[in-house]
Amino acid sequence: MREYKIVVIGGMGSGKSTLIRSIAAGAVVDTDVANSDRLAADKATTTVAMDYADIDLPNGDRLRLYGTPGQQRFDFLWPVLLRGASGVLLLVDGSRPDAQATLASYLQVVRQHGADTPLVVGVTRLDLLPAPYLDGLAAQACVDGVPIPVVPTDARERAQGVRLMDVLMSELEAQALVARHG
């Protein structure tokens, strides 16, 4: 049996808690409280510590999902949660005008605290855009010159969350193969 620690990171309102709930089919421990920062994201609640789900996979492996809080004031938790991560799902709210700056900021966080950790970017809320600009985000999604998969994702849809996890698991397998065969 293998265990995978997957950290879901991204800005406030990007869909981290929603994604974890959809993948885990609702069996989640969360630390949501009333949102006091409606300027950052117009939503009723926000995560203040982390979300957590423990999922047994059909092959006997275990998936542990950790969702970070998106508010900058909780950024001290990000390195703690990234430590020892098997993989990272970075969610970017594609409807925000600052999506590219947000992507760059979080890529820096992952580069600093989980440099060799496989990473996949999920772009959410694309249904709110008249013309999605995934190409621009995909061109920017690189760490040390290595492109990172960018996947349009509706965090509310379990099948799309599972697809995002499948892409990340493929990245983990590819990294393991490279490590074994140099």
CORBEL-V48075 format. One record per pair of residues at least 6 apart in sequence whose ideal C-beta (glycine too) atoms are under 6 Angstrom apart, sorted by the first residue. I is the first residue (numbers start at 0). J is the second residue. D is the distance in whole Angstrom. If there is no record, write none. Layout:
i=(I	I)
j=(J	J)
d=(D	D)
This chain:
i=(0	0	1	2	3	3	4	4	4	4	5	5	6	6	6	6	6	7	7	7	7	8	8	9	9	9	10	10	11	11	11	11	12	12	12	13	13	13	14	14	14	15	15	16	16	16	17	17	18	18	19	19	19	19	19	20	21	21	22	23	23	27	27	28	29	30	30	30	31	31	32	34	34	34	46	47	49	49	50	51	52	53	54	55	56	65	67	67	77	78	81	81	84	84	86	86	86	87	87	87	88	88	88	89	89	90	90	91	91	91	91	92	92	93	93	93	94	94	94	99	102	102	109	110	117	117	117	118	119	119	119	120	120	120	121	121	121	122	123	123	125	125	136	137	140	140	148	150	150	152	152	153)
j=(59	60	60	61	62	85	63	83	84	85	64	86	65	80	81	84	87	15	19	66	88	67	89	15	89	90	69	101	39	40	69	70	40	42	92	90	92	123	90	123	154	66	90	46	50	66	154	155	154	160	27	50	52	64	66	27	157	160	160	52	54	50	52	51	50	46	47	48	44	46	47	42	44	45	68	68	65	66	66	65	64	63	62	61	62	80	77	80	108	112	112	113	113	116	117	167	171	109	116	118	119	121	167	105	120	121	123	98	101	102	122	123	124	122	124	125	124	127	128	139	136	139	118	142	170	171	174	147	148	166	167	140	147	149	150	152	163	151	152	154	131	151	149	149	147	149	166	163	166	159	163	159)
d=(5	6	5	5	5	4	5	6	5	5	5	5	5	5	6	5	5	5	6	4	5	5	6	5	6	4	5	5	5	4	3	5	3	6	6	4	4	6	5	4	3	4	6	6	5	6	4	6	4	5	6	5	5	5	5	5	5	5	4	4	6	6	5	5	5	6	5	4	4	6	5	6	6	4	5	6	6	6	3	6	4	6	4	6	6	5	5	5	6	4	4	4	6	5	5	5	5	6	5	5	6	6	6	5	5	5	6	5	6	5	5	6	5	4	5	5	4	4	6	6	6	6	6	6	4	5	5	5	5	5	4	5	6	5	5	4	5	5	6	5	5	5	6	4	4	5	5	5	6	5	5	5)
